[in-house]
């Protein structure tokens, strides 16, 4: 499986509560924080929903 690095680049303030919950579920708390995940269909769906708030890099 491929690895994906997700970094929060924008604040969730003023965005929909569902977007904030998705960011929190991914473990991204502050702007600039990053997490590495295994590439799954579930993760791809979550990233599609919040693509404008995060930066995604494949490793």
Beta strands, then each sheet from edge to edge (+ up, - down):
strand 1: 3-8
strand 2: 34-38
strand 3: 54-58
sheet 1: 2+ 1- 3+
end
